[in-house]
């Protein structure tokens, strides 16, 4: 049975098809260049890759570029990112390097429209009030290509309610068993693209979404073999660990 996507997308995000996307920036541990840092993002700009990063809100509501809910793995500092103010986070070193936890505004100033940005909003149920609006406020007036996306359905719903002007995508995984769920949220929020887990790309949802003419990007592609598989189902890979 075909999954039909009848609604016309609100935004043209065909730029997602143009170049591979560096997962959390072009990070390289062997060179002490770590994920979601300005150094990693600058490296991606130099190589002319689009950039995917993660966003979390600080305690004072500032969108910060950071993946984990806990600070320990990337900084050695105890505690949750959402429990610390942006001014404190801005002084915390990433793995002992000169990189600190950047705010979204810092990233925008660095990239300055040179390459596209894919911003994944990390959600925490019943703790995300104002997050989408804060991201929208920071992005106001930014002239570069940018999209937002999330795994978290309440974030997508908030985005449609509070920031309908922002291009929106669904990040998803799980394969055929989640096709109906993904179809429902994709239709409800009228997403313009999807970012789908590499190993389960061969699903009806992905296939029928692609037939609707909207871009599909994959995650996380870690080798040329992965990239070749991704290319069968998706328009561009979100990659790390090699240069596609």
C-alpha positions, 0 to 999 in steps of 0.5 A: 500500500502506498503512503500518499503525501498530499499536502504541498510543502511549505518551503523549498529545501532542494539545497539539501540535495546539493552537497554532503552534510558533515555530521556535527561538523567536520570533526576528527578526533585524531586532530583534536577537532571535536563534534559540534565545535566551531573548529569542526564547523569551520573545517566543514566550511573550508571543504564546502560541506553543509553542516549538521549540528545539535541544539540544546537550550541553556537554563536561560533559554539560549540555544547552544550547540551541543548533543548530549543532555549531560555535559560529562562526555564532551567536557568532563564537567558534571551536570546537565546542559539545561541546568547551566546558564549560557554564560557559564556554558560559554566558558566550558572547554570541549575535551581540554581544547580552546573550543568552548560550547558555542551558542547558535549565534556564534555558529551563524556568525562563523558560517555566515551563509557560506554553506547550509545548516541543518539544525537538530533540536534535541527535545525533553518532554514537558521541558521545551517551552520556548525552545523553538521560539528561541531558535527562531529568534536567533535565526531571524535575519540570517540570510544563509540556507538553514533548516530545523529538524527533530526526532521529537514530535512535540518539537515538530508540532511546536515548530509548526505552531510558533515558527511556521516560516522555518523549513522543517524536517523529521529525523527518524529511525526504526524501519517498517514497524514505524512507517505509519507513525512517521507518516502521521507526524510527517503529514501532521506537521507537513515536513519538507524533508526527512533525515533517516537512519542509514540501516533502515532506509529501505522502507515504504515510508522513505520510498513514498516520501521520496516519490513526493519530490521532497529531499531525503538525507541519511544518518550516520554514514561512516564509509564509502560503502555506507555512502553507496548504500545511502545513495540508493535511497537518499539524496545526500548523506550525513557523514563522519569519519571519511570524506565523501 
